[in-house]
Amino acid sequence: MADHTPTGPVELGAEMDYREHEKSYALFNTIVKYGSMATVALLIAMAFGFFTTAGFFSATFLFIILIAAGTFLLR
């Protein structure tokens, strides 16, 4: 059998900029965190608006309250 294990260096090409990589990863995590929070708040507000007699404006107010509370809790 032929041996296909790599024998060269692990990192080929230009050196990695690990500081920039960590900044990008932190930004990605922040976007996912706040995006998930906004999606959940929207779904809760939509359920509140559609399945109760509260209406559009109450659901919009609930959405704003949930976004503000979520932002405060996720900081």
C-alpha positions as CSV (number, residue, x, y, z in Angstrom):
1,M,0.0,0.0,0.0
2,A,1.1,3.5,-0.7
3,D,1.7,5.9,2.2
4,H,-0.3,9.1,1.5
5,T,0.5,10.9,4.8
6,P,1.7,14.5,4.3
7,T,5.3,15.1,5.1
8,G,5.5,18.8,4.5
9,P,4.8,21.7,6.8
10,V,1.3,22.0,8.2
11,E,0.9,25.6,7.2
12,L,1.6,26.3,3.6
13,G,1.6,29.7,1.9
14,A,1.5,33.0,3.7
15,E,1.4,33.2,7.5
16,M,-2.0,33.3,9.2
17,D,-3.0,36.6,10.8
18,Y,-4.4,35.0,14.0
19,R,-5.4,38.4,15.5
20,E,-7.6,39.1,12.4
21,H,-9.0,35.6,12.5
22,E,-10.1,36.0,16.2
23,K,-11.7,39.4,15.4
24,S,-13.7,37.8,12.6
25,Y,-14.7,34.9,14.7
26,A,-15.9,37.2,17.5
27,L,-17.8,39.3,15.0
28,F,-19.5,36.2,13.6
29,N,-20.5,35.0,17.1
30,T,-21.9,38.4,17.9
31,I,-24.0,38.5,14.6
32,V,-25.3,35.0,15.3
33,K,-26.1,35.8,18.9
34,Y,-28.1,39.0,18.2
35,G,-29.6,37.5,15.0
36,S,-31.0,34.6,16.9
37,M,-32.3,36.9,19.6
38,A,-34.1,39.0,17.0
39,T,-35.6,36.0,15.3
40,V,-37.0,34.6,18.6
41,A,-38.4,38.0,19.5
42,L,-40.0,38.3,16.1
43,L,-41.6,34.9,16.4
44,I,-42.9,35.6,19.9
45,A,-44.3,39.0,18.8
46,M,-45.9,37.4,15.7
47,A,-47.5,34.7,17.8
48,F,-48.8,37.3,20.2
49,G,-50.2,39.4,17.4
50,F,-51.8,36.6,15.4
51,F,-53.2,34.3,18.2
52,T,-54.5,36.9,20.6
53,T,-56.8,39.9,20.2
54,A,-54.0,42.3,21.0
55,G,-53.4,43.4,17.4
56,F,-50.5,44.8,15.4
57,F,-49.5,47.7,17.6
58,S,-49.4,45.6,20.8
59,A,-47.3,43.0,19.0
60,T,-44.9,45.7,17.7
61,F,-44.6,47.1,21.2
62,L,-43.9,43.6,22.6
63,F,-41.2,43.1,19.9
64,I,-39.5,46.4,20.9
65,I,-39.6,45.4,24.5
66,L,-38.2,41.9,23.8
67,I,-35.4,43.4,21.6
68,A,-34.5,45.9,24.4
69,A,-34.5,43.2,27.1
70,G,-32.6,40.7,24.9
71,T,-29.9,43.3,24.1
72,F,-29.5,44.2,27.8
73,L,-29.2,40.5,28.8
74,L,-26.8,39.6,26.0
75,R,-24.3,42.4,26.6
